[in-house]
């Protein structure tokens, strides 16, 4: 899938906490070993019980639009050619208390609506700071298409 925002737009800086999320092509989350809470973005401690015993968890990549905004004024000159664009908060089906910020990348499907079904897709871009390709999650509307649809 093509990248929704401009090619020269800011990319995430990789670190030990987010590397799997941005390189694996999976929605890599974090689960607390003590209380079972699943959280995103990754933290050093569990948001529920403050345990430091955290492990990897994965989401299927299906959800609903929980909230969204249509941006009409560019944040900076690199986005001037992209307005209007959307920023959506996606509530995951298999972890409903986890919400992920992203873009819904199918503008030809009509206006966005809260509650619309979405599924994750990935676009691969080179990381300018390393040799690793980044796999950025984006969202398209539609019914679930199985685990981690490309």
C-alpha positions in Angstrom: 0.0 0.0 0.0 1.2 3.5 -0.7 2.1 5.8 2.1 -0.8 8.1 3.1 1.3 11.1 4.1 4.2 12.6 2.1 7.3 10.6 1.5 9.4 13.1 3.3 7.1 13.3 6.4 8.6 12.4 9.8 9.1 8.7 10.5 9.1 7.2 14.0 12.5 6.9 15.8 13.1 3.2 16.6 14.0 2.2 20.1 13.8 -1.1 22.1 10.2 -0.4 23.1 8.7 0.2 19.7 11.0 -1.6 17.2 8.7 -4.7 16.9 5.6 -2.5 16.3 7.3 -0.5 13.5 9.3 -3.3 11.8 7.3 -6.6 12.1 4.2 -5.9 10.1 2.2 -6.9 13.1 0.3 -4.9 15.7 2.8 -5.7 18.4 1.4 -4.6 21.8 2.5 -5.1 25.4 0.9 -7.4 28.1 1.5 -7.3 31.8 2.5 -10.7 33.2 1.1 -9.8 36.6 -2.4 -8.5 35.8 -2.9 -9.3 32.1 -3.5 -5.7 31.0 -2.7 -5.1 27.3 -1.3 -1.7 26.5 0.0 0.5 23.7 2.2 2.4 23.2 4.8 0.4 25.2 5.8 1.6 28.6 8.4 0.6 31.2 5.6 -0.3 33.7 2.0 -1.6 33.5 -0.5 1.3 33.6 -2.8 -0.8 35.7 -0.6 -2.3 38.4 2.8 -0.7 37.9 4.5 -4.1 37.4 7.7 -4.1 35.3 7.0 -7.7 34.1 5.8 -7.1 30.6 5.7 -9.4 27.6 4.8 -9.1 23.9 1.2 -9.4 22.8 -0.3 -9.2 19.4 -3.6 -7.8 18.0 -5.4 -9.2 15.0 -5.5 -5.8 13.2 -9.3 -5.3 13.1 -11.2 -2.6 14.8 -13.6 0.4 14.6 -13.1 4.1 14.2 -13.4 5.4 17.8 -12.8 9.0 16.9 -11.2 11.0 14.1 -10.3 14.5 12.9 -10.0 15.9 9.4 -7.0 18.3 9.3 -7.5 21.2 7.0 -4.5 23.4 8.0 -1.1 21.8 7.5 1.0 21.3 10.6 4.1 22.3 8.6 5.1 22.9 5.0 5.7 19.2 4.3 2.0 18.6 4.8 0.8 21.5 2.7 0.0 19.2 -0.3 -1.7 16.6 1.8 -4.6 18.6 3.3 -7.2 17.7 4.1 -6.0 14.5 5.7 -7.5 12.4 8.5 -6.1 11.3 11.9 -8.1 8.5 13.4 -8.2 6.7 16.8 -8.9 3.0 16.2 -10.4 0.8 18.9 -9.1 -2.8 18.5 -11.7 -5.6 18.4 -9.6 -8.1 20.4 -8.3 -5.5 22.9 -11.2 -2.9 23.1 -9.4 -0.8 25.7 -6.4 -0.3 23.4 -6.7 2.5 20.8 -4.1 3.2 18.1 -3.7 6.5 16.3 -3.3 6.3 12.6 -4.7 7.3 9.2 -7.6 5.7 7.3 -6.2 5.4 3.8 -9.2 4.9 1.5 -10.6 8.4 0.9 -12.5 7.3 -2.2 -14.8 5.2 0.1 -16.6 8.4 1.2 -16.6 10.3 4.5 -15.3 8.7 7.7 -17.8 7.8 10.4 -17.4 6.8 14.0 -18.0 3.1 14.4 -16.9 2.2 10.8 -15.1 -1.2 10.6 -11.4 -0.9 9.7 -8.5 -3.3 9.2 -4.8 -2.8 9.4 -2.6 -2.7 6.3 1.1 -1.9 6.1 3.3 0.3 4.0 7.0 -0.3 3.9 9.5 2.6 3.9 13.2 2.8 4.4 14.4 4.0 7.9 16.8 6.9 7.2 18.7 6.1 10.4 19.3 2.3 10.0 19.2 -0.5 7.4 15.9 -1.7 8.8 12.7 -1.2 6.7 9.9 0.4 8.6 6.5 -1.2 8.2 4.0 1.5 9.1 0.4 0.4 10.0 -2.4 2.2 8.2 -6.1 1.5 8.1 -8.7 0.8 5.4 -12.4 0.4 5.9 -14.1 -2.9 5.5 -14.9 -6.1 7.4 -12.1 -8.1 8.9 -10.0 -10.0 6.4 -8.3 -12.5 8.7 -5.2 -12.1 10.8 -2.9 -9.3 9.8 -4.1 -8.7 6.2 -1.5 -7.1 3.9 
